[in-house]
């Protein structure tokens, strides 16, 4: 079964950190591009970070310097390390690859 499964979300205070995981099944994360997106209530889904096959990364301006996307090929997993979280980061975070989306994981940052 081909799927992406996110985990690691939760409730954290402003200034805190979380690490999201995206475990892939039936698909190899080291091939092609993997992205993290997020969708806040009442807002459009937006790209947060992406990692390419070569390992190069790109970030939304709003998370640069705070978020880090990485990949563990042995675990077939992509991570999103989120530091210095603020309430504006509250959203459902999704992992996506090859038009496949996970179910999302909720991140809530309290002020």
PyMOL commands that set and color helices and strands:
alter all, ss='L'
color gray80, all
select helices_A, chain A and resi 87-89
alter helices_A, ss='H'
color red, helices_A
select strands_A, chain A and resi 3-7+10-13+18-25+34-39+46-51+57-59+67-72+77-82+91-97+100-101+105-110
alter strands_A, ss='S'
color yellow, strands_A
deselect
rebuild
show_as cartoon
